[in-house]
Amino acid sequence: MGDSKPSRRISVHQALGGGLVADVLLWKKWGGGVVVLVSATALWFLFERAGYNFLTFVANVLLLLVVILFLWAKAASLLNRPLPPIPDLEVSEESAREAAEVLQIWFSRALAIAHDIAIGRNLALFLQIAAALWFISFIGSLFDFLTLIYIVVLLSMSVPMLYDKYQDQIDDKLYMMHGIIQTQCRKVGSNVLRKIPIPSNKQKKMQ
């Protein structure tokens, strides 16, 4: 029997963290979504189409920021006005611990997958990982890095919203595709194993 489909609907907002990022990705805050899309499109056009150099752009932006802050501070001291409100950019210990925990989880998952492939000889998992890596390599060969990042931003601003809206229909298709892929991987794995010569006990004793 195949895996039963879970009856409880997954909250996409909670899966994305339930904070400001989730609100922006799901377009619950239209202003933030528009800012992200416009900024990503402008940067992509600036670097990809206009041919502007990324390092030059960063240096010019930082230079402009430093000049503004310097002139603001000088004017504030002469006119007895408040200094520019520079936020405290210190990384808290709690934030560093949370980031380390997230990295540990992902690293442990990667090691578990490698263990299943190398030690457990999970052929179906190996074929799935190999197909996924080949697909990523194929997609990467079609676009340059900046265009690929821009496509990821566009997908991030559209896929979560569409999945949240049509989750039931998409889940049905995904479960169907998952079952088909698993069946095909098992067939390919069994065919490969049949073609591998395995010496019998009598042959082992003669050797």
DRENKESE-750243 format. One record per residue (C-alpha): z, y, x; residue in one letter. Coordinates in steps of 0.25 Angstrom, whole numbers. Each point is the difference from the previous one (the first is absolute). Layout:
<pts>
<pt><Z>Z</Z><Y>Y</Y><X>X</X><type>A</type></pt>
...
</pts>
This chain:
<pts>
<pt><Z>0</Z><Y>0</Y><X>0</X><type>M</type></pt>
<pt><Z>-3</Z><Y>14</Y><X>5</X><type>G</type></pt>
<pt><Z>10</Z><Y>11</Y><X>2</X><type>D</type></pt>
<pt><Z>5</Z><Y>6</Y><X>-14</X><type>S</type></pt>
<pt><Z>-3</Z><Y>15</Y><X>-1</X><type>K</type></pt>
<pt><Z>12</Z><Y>9</Y><X>-1</X><type>P</type></pt>
<pt><Z>3</Z><Y>5</Y><X>-13</X><type>S</type></pt>
<pt><Z>8</Z><Y>13</Y><X>5</X><type>R</type></pt>
<pt><Z>-9</Z><Y>12</Y><X>2</X><type>R</type></pt>
<pt><Z>1</Z><Y>6</Y><X>14</X><type>I</type></pt>
<pt><Z>4</Z><Y>14</Y><X>1</X><type>S</type></pt>
<pt><Z>-11</Z><Y>6</Y><X>9</X><type>V</type></pt>
<pt><Z>9</Z><Y>13</Y><X>1</X><type>H</type></pt>
<pt><Z>12</Z><Y>-8</Y><X>5</X><type>Q</type></pt>
<pt><Z>-9</Z><Y>-8</Y><X>9</X><type>A</type></pt>
<pt><Z>-5</Z><Y>13</Y><X>7</X><type>L</type></pt>
<pt><Z>14</Z><Y>4</Y><X>3</X><type>G</type></pt>
<pt><Z>3</Z><Y>8</Y><X>-13</X><type>G</type></pt>
<pt><Z>0</Z><Y>13</Y><X>7</X><type>G</type></pt>
<pt><Z>-9</Z><Y>12</Y><X>3</X><type>L</type></pt>
<pt><Z>-11</Z><Y>-9</Y><X>6</X><type>V</type></pt>
<pt><Z>0</Z><Y>-9</Y><X>-12</X><type>A</type></pt>
<pt><Z>-2</Z><Y>12</Y><X>-9</X><type>D</type></pt>
<pt><Z>-11</Z><Y>6</Y><X>8</X><type>V</type></pt>
<pt><Z>-8</Z><Y>-14</Y><X>1</X><type>L</type></pt>
<pt><Z>2</Z><Y>-2</Y><X>-15</X><type>L</type></pt>
<pt><Z>-4</Z><Y>14</Y><X>-3</X><type>W</type></pt>
<pt><Z>13</Z><Y>3</Y><X>-7</X><type>K</type></pt>
<pt><Z>0</Z><Y>13</Y><X>9</X><type>K</type></pt>
<pt><Z>-14</Z><Y>5</Y><X>-2</X><type>W</type></pt>
<pt><Z>2</Z><Y>12</Y><X>10</X><type>G</type></pt>
<pt><Z>4</Z><Y>-10</Y><X>11</X><type>G</type></pt>
<pt><Z>-12</Z><Y>-9</Y><X>-2</X><type>G</type></pt>
<pt><Z>-10</Z><Y>12</Y><X>0</X><type>V</type></pt>
<pt><Z>6</Z><Y>5</Y><X>13</X><type>V</type></pt>
<pt><Z>-1</Z><Y>-14</Y><X>6</X><type>V</type></pt>
<pt><Z>-14</Z><Y>-2</Y><X>-4</X><type>L</type></pt>
<pt><Z>-5</Z><Y>14</Y><X>3</X><type>V</type></pt>
<pt><Z>7</Z><Y>0</Y><X>14</X><type>S</type></pt>
<pt><Z>-6</Z><Y>-14</Y><X>3</X><type>A</type></pt>
<pt><Z>-14</Z><Y>4</Y><X>-4</X><type>T</type></pt>
<pt><Z>1</Z><Y>13</Y><X>8</X><type>A</type></pt>
<pt><Z>4</Z><Y>-7</Y><X>12</X><type>L</type></pt>
<pt><Z>-10</Z><Y>-11</Y><X>-1</X><type>W</type></pt>
<pt><Z>-11</Z><Y>10</Y><X>-2</X><type>F</type></pt>
<pt><Z>5</Z><Y>9</Y><X>11</X><type>L</type></pt>
<pt><Z>1</Z><Y>-11</Y><X>11</X><type>F</type></pt>
<pt><Z>-11</Z><Y>-10</Y><X>-5</X><type>E</type></pt>
<pt><Z>-11</Z><Y>10</Y><X>-6</X><type>R</type></pt>
<pt><Z>3</Z><Y>13</Y><X>7</X><type>A</type></pt>
<pt><Z>2</Z><Y>-7</Y><X>14</X><type>G</type></pt>
<pt><Z>13</Z><Y>7</Y><X>2</X><type>Y</type></pt>
<pt><Z>8</Z><Y>-6</Y><X>11</X><type>N</type></pt>
<pt><Z>14</Z><Y>-6</Y><X>-4</X><type>F</type></pt>
<pt><Z>7</Z><Y>4</Y><X>12</X><type>L</type></pt>
<pt><Z>-5</Z><Y>14</Y><X>0</X><type>T</type></pt>
<pt><Z>4</Z><Y>2</Y><X>-15</X><type>F</type></pt>
<pt><Z>14</Z><Y>-5</Y><X>3</X><type>V</type></pt>
<pt><Z>1</Z><Y>9</Y><X>12</X><type>A</type></pt>
<pt><Z>-5</Z><Y>12</Y><X>-8</X><type>N</type></pt>
<pt><Z>9</Z><Y>-3</Y><X>-12</X><type>V</type></pt>
<pt><Z>13</Z><Y>-1</Y><X>9</X><type>L</type></pt>
<pt><Z>-4</Z><Y>13</Y><X>8</X><type>L</type></pt>
<pt><Z>-2</Z><Y>7</Y><X>-13</X><type>L</type></pt>
<pt><Z>14</Z><Y>-5</Y><X>-5</X><type>L</type></pt>
<pt><Z>7</Z><Y>4</Y><X>13</X><type>V</type></pt>
<pt><Z>-6</Z><Y>14</Y><X>-1</X><type>V</type></pt>
<pt><Z>4</Z><Y>2</Y><X>-14</X><type>I</type></pt>
<pt><Z>14</Z><Y>-5</Y><X>3</X><type>L</type></pt>
<pt><Z>1</Z><Y>9</Y><X>12</X><type>F</type></pt>
<pt><Z>-4</Z><Y>12</Y><X>-7</X><type>L</type></pt>
<pt><Z>8</Z><Y>-3</Y><X>-12</X><type>W</type></pt>
<pt><Z>13</Z><Y>-1</Y><X>9</X><type>A</type></pt>
<pt><Z>-4</Z><Y>13</Y><X>8</X><type>K</type></pt>
<pt><Z>-2</Z><Y>7</Y><X>-13</X><type>A</type></pt>
<pt><Z>13</Z><Y>-5</Y><X>-6</X><type>A</type></pt>
<pt><Z>8</Z><Y>4</Y><X>12</X><type>S</type></pt>
<pt><Z>-6</Z><Y>14</Y><X>-1</X><type>L</type></pt>
<pt><Z>2</Z><Y>2</Y><X>-15</X><type>L</type></pt>
<pt><Z>13</Z><Y>-8</Y><X>-1</X><type>N</type></pt>
<pt><Z>-7</Z><Y>-10</Y><X>-9</X><type>R</type></pt>
<pt><Z>3</Z><Y>-15</Y><X>-1</X><type>P</type></pt>
<pt><Z>-6</Z><Y>-9</Y><X>11</X><type>L</type></pt>
<pt><Z>-11</Z><Y>-10</Y><X>-5</X><type>P</type></pt>
<pt><Z>5</Z><Y>-11</Y><X>-7</X><type>P</type></pt>
<pt><Z>-2</Z><Y>-12</Y><X>9</X><type>I</type></pt>
<pt><Z>5</Z><Y>-13</Y><X>-6</X><type>P</type></pt>
<pt><Z>8</Z><Y>-10</Y><X>8</X><type>D</type></pt>
<pt><Z>-9</Z><Y>-11</Y><X>5</X><type>L</type></pt>
<pt><Z>11</Z><Y>-9</Y><X>5</X><type>E</type></pt>
<pt><Z>-2</Z><Y>-14</Y><X>-4</X><type>V</type></pt>
<pt><Z>13</Z><Y>-5</Y><X>-6</X><type>S</type></pt>
<pt><Z>6</Z><Y>-14</Y><X>5</X><type>E</type></pt>
<pt><Z>-1</Z><Y>-5</Y><X>-15</X><type>E</type></pt>
<pt><Z>-15</Z><Y>3</Y><X>0</X><type>S</type></pt>
<pt><Z>-2</Z><Y>-7</Y><X>14</X><type>A</type></pt>
<pt><Z>7</Z><Y>-12</Y><X>-5</X><type>R</type></pt>
<pt><Z>-8</Z><Y>-1</Y><X>-13</X><type>E</type></pt>
<pt><Z>-13</Z><Y>1</Y><X>8</X><type>A</type></pt>
<pt><Z>5</Z><Y>-11</Y><X>10</X><type>A</type></pt>
<pt><Z>3</Z><Y>-9</Y><X>-12</X><type>E</type></pt>
<pt><Z>-14</Z><Y>2</Y><X>-6</X><type>V</type></pt>
<pt><Z>-6</Z><Y>-3</Y><X>13</X><type>L</type></pt>
<pt><Z>9</Z><Y>-12</Y><X>2</X><type>Q</type></pt>
<pt><Z>-4</Z><Y>-6</Y><X>-13</X><type>I</type></pt>
<pt><Z>-15</Z><Y>2</Y><X>2</X><type>W</type></pt>
<pt><Z>1</Z><Y>-6</Y><X>14</X><type>F</type></pt>
<pt><Z>8</Z><Y>-12</Y><X>-5</X><type>S</type></pt>
<pt><Z>-11</Z><Y>-2</Y><X>-10</X><type>R</type></pt>
<pt><Z>-10</Z><Y>0</Y><X>10</X><type>A</type></pt>
<pt><Z>7</Z><Y>-10</Y><X>9</X><type>L</type></pt>
<pt><Z>3</Z><Y>-9</Y><X>-12</X><type>A</type></pt>
<pt><Z>-15</Z><Y>0</Y><X>-3</X><type>I</type></pt>
<pt><Z>-3</Z><Y>-3</Y><X>15</X><type>A</type></pt>
<pt><Z>10</Z><Y>-11</Y><X>0</X><type>H</type></pt>
<pt><Z>-6</Z><Y>-7</Y><X>-13</X><type>D</type></pt>
<pt><Z>-14</Z><Y>1</Y><X>7</X><type>I</type></pt>
<pt><Z>3</Z><Y>-5</Y><X>14</X><type>A</type></pt>
<pt><Z>12</Z><Y>-9</Y><X>-3</X><type>I</type></pt>
<pt><Z>-1</Z><Y>-4</Y><X>-14</X><type>G</type></pt>
<pt><Z>-15</Z><Y>-1</Y><X>1</X><type>R</type></pt>
<pt><Z>-3</Z><Y>6</Y><X>-13</X><type>N</type></pt>
<pt><Z>-15</Z><Y>0</Y><X>-1</X><type>L</type></pt>
<pt><Z>-1</Z><Y>7</Y><X>-13</X><type>A</type></pt>
<pt><Z>9</Z><Y>11</Y><X>5</X><type>L</type></pt>
<pt><Z>-9</Z><Y>1</Y><X>13</X><type>F</type></pt>
<pt><Z>-13</Z><Y>1</Y><X>-8</X><type>L</type></pt>
<pt><Z>6</Z><Y>11</Y><X>-9</X><type>Q</type></pt>
<pt><Z>5</Z><Y>8</Y><X>12</X><type>I</type></pt>
<pt><Z>-13</Z><Y>-2</Y><X>8</X><type>A</type></pt>
<pt><Z>-8</Z><Y>4</Y><X>-12</X><type>A</type></pt>
<pt><Z>9</Z><Y>13</Y><X>-2</X><type>A</type></pt>
<pt><Z>-1</Z><Y>4</Y><X>14</X><type>L</type></pt>
<pt><Z>-16</Z><Y>-3</Y><X>0</X><type>W</type></pt>
<pt><Z>-1</Z><Y>9</Y><X>-12</X><type>F</type></pt>
<pt><Z>8</Z><Y>11</Y><X>6</X><type>I</type></pt>
<pt><Z>-8</Z><Y>-1</Y><X>13</X><type>S</type></pt>
<pt><Z>-13</Z><Y>1</Y><X>-9</X><type>F</type></pt>
<pt><Z>5</Z><Y>12</Y><X>-7</X><type>I</type></pt>
<pt><Z>4</Z><Y>7</Y><X>13</X><type>G</type></pt>
<pt><Z>-14</Z><Y>-2</Y><X>5</X><type>S</type></pt>
<pt><Z>-6</Z><Y>7</Y><X>-11</X><type>L</type></pt>
<pt><Z>8</Z><Y>13</Y><X>1</X><type>F</type></pt>
<pt><Z>6</Z><Y>8</Y><X>11</X><type>D</type></pt>
<pt><Z>15</Z><Y>2</Y><X>1</X><type>F</type></pt>
<pt><Z>1</Z><Y>13</Y><X>-8</X><type>L</type></pt>
<pt><Z>-9</Z><Y>-4</Y><X>-11</X><type>T</type></pt>
<pt><Z>8</Z><Y>-13</Y><X>-1</X><type>L</type></pt>
<pt><Z>13</Z><Y>8</Y><X>-1</X><type>I</type></pt>
<pt><Z>-7</Z><Y>9</Y><X>-11</X><type>Y</type></pt>
<pt><Z>-4</Z><Y>-12</Y><X>-8</X><type>I</type></pt>
<pt><Z>14</Z><Y>-5</Y><X>1</X><type>V</type></pt>
<pt><Z>6</Z><Y>13</Y><X>-5</X><type>V</type></pt>
<pt><Z>-10</Z><Y>0</Y><X>-12</X><type>L</type></pt>
<pt><Z>4</Z><Y>-15</Y><X>-3</X><type>L</type></pt>
<pt><Z>14</Z><Y>4</Y><X>1</X><type>S</type></pt>
<pt><Z>-2</Z><Y>11</Y><X>-10</X><type>M</type></pt>
<pt><Z>-8</Z><Y>-8</Y><X>-10</X><type>S</type></pt>
<pt><Z>4</Z><Y>-15</Y><X>1</X><type>V</type></pt>
<pt><Z>15</Z><Y>1</Y><X>-3</X><type>P</type></pt>
<pt><Z>-3</Z><Y>9</Y><X>-12</X><type>M</type></pt>
<pt><Z>-11</Z><Y>-10</Y><X>-6</X><type>L</type></pt>
<pt><Z>9</Z><Y>-12</Y><X>3</X><type>Y</type></pt>
<pt><Z>12</Z><Y>7</Y><X>-8</X><type>D</type></pt>
<pt><Z>-9</Z><Y>3</Y><X>-11</X><type>K</type></pt>
<pt><Z>-7</Z><Y>-14</Y><X>-1</X><type>Y</type></pt>
<pt><Z>10</Z><Y>-9</Y><X>6</X><type>Q</type></pt>
<pt><Z>-1</Z><Y>-11</Y><X>-10</X><type>D</type></pt>
<pt><Z>-15</Z><Y>-1</Y><X>1</X><type>Q</type></pt>
<pt><Z>0</Z><Y>1</Y><X>15</X><type>I</type></pt>
<pt><Z>11</Z><Y>-11</Y><X>1</X><type>D</type></pt>
<pt><Z>-8</Z><Y>-10</Y><X>-8</X><type>D</type></pt>
<pt><Z>-12</Z><Y>2</Y><X>9</X><type>K</type></pt>
<pt><Z>8</Z><Y>-1</Y><X>13</X><type>L</type></pt>
<pt><Z>7</Z><Y>-13</Y><X>-4</X><type>Y</type></pt>
<pt><Z>-13</Z><Y>-6</Y><X>-4</X><type>M</type></pt>
<pt><Z>-6</Z><Y>4</Y><X>14</X><type>M</type></pt>
<pt><Z>12</Z><Y>-4</Y><X>7</X><type>H</type></pt>
<pt><Z>-1</Z><Y>-14</Y><X>-6</X><type>G</type></pt>
<pt><Z>-15</Z><Y>-1</Y><X>3</X><type>I</type></pt>
<pt><Z>3</Z><Y>4</Y><X>15</X><type>I</type></pt>
<pt><Z>11</Z><Y>-10</Y><X>2</X><type>Q</type></pt>
<pt><Z>-8</Z><Y>-11</Y><X>-6</X><type>T</type></pt>
<pt><Z>-12</Z><Y>3</Y><X>9</X><type>Q</type></pt>
<pt><Z>9</Z><Y>2</Y><X>12</X><type>C</type></pt>
<pt><Z>6</Z><Y>-14</Y><X>-3</X><type>R</type></pt>
<pt><Z>-14</Z><Y>-6</Y><X>-1</X><type>K</type></pt>
<pt><Z>-4</Z><Y>6</Y><X>13</X><type>V</type></pt>
<pt><Z>13</Z><Y>-4</Y><X>7</X><type>G</type></pt>
<pt><Z>-1</Z><Y>-15</Y><X>-5</X><type>S</type></pt>
<pt><Z>-15</Z><Y>0</Y><X>5</X><type>N</type></pt>
<pt><Z>3</Z><Y>5</Y><X>13</X><type>V</type></pt>
<pt><Z>12</Z><Y>-10</Y><X>2</X><type>L</type></pt>
<pt><Z>-9</Z><Y>-11</Y><X>-4</X><type>R</type></pt>
<pt><Z>-10</Z><Y>3</Y><X>11</X><type>K</type></pt>
<pt><Z>11</Z><Y>0</Y><X>11</X><type>I</type></pt>
<pt><Z>0</Z><Y>-14</Y><X>6</X><type>P</type></pt>
<pt><Z>14</Z><Y>-5</Y><X>0</X><type>I</type></pt>
<pt><Z>3</Z><Y>-13</Y><X>9</X><type>P</type></pt>
<pt><Z>6</Z><Y>-12</Y><X>-7</X><type>S</type></pt>
<pt><Z>13</Z><Y>-7</Y><X>5</X><type>N</type></pt>
<pt><Z>-9</Z><Y>-11</Y><X>7</X><type>K</type></pt>
<pt><Z>-8</Z><Y>10</Y><X>8</X><type>Q</type></pt>
<pt><Z>13</Z><Y>7</Y><X>4</X><type>K</type></pt>
<pt><Z>6</Z><Y>-13</Y><X>5</X><type>K</type></pt>
<pt><Z>-13</Z><Y>-4</Y><X>8</X><type>M</type></pt>
<pt><Z>0</Z><Y>14</Y><X>7</X><type>Q</type></pt>
</pts>
